[in-house]
Amino acid sequence: MNNNLNFQFVMYESASDSIIVNIGENSIPIIRCEECNSSVTFDDPNDIVYLYQLAEETPLLYAKLALKENRLRDYVDAMNWFN
């Protein structure tokens, strides 16, 4: 997926643990958090909380990071560095 997408609407859907993204033109991709989160190797299994918090509180950032090459790995690394 292209990182230059025009995100018009983004929300976290807790029932499906997904990020719903409206990029216009009748296109609504869905990012499954469980699948994206499983692509990250955690130093500490409890670090998964960083990704759930990110998805719930800032779904736009989650969507943008999930679409990058390293996906969410860089975010988890940064959170570990800060903490």
Summary of the structure (lengths in Angstrom):
residues: 83
radius of gyration: 12.6
end to end distance: 31.0
largest distance: 40.8
contacts: 205
relative contact order: 0.19
helix: 45%
strand: 16%
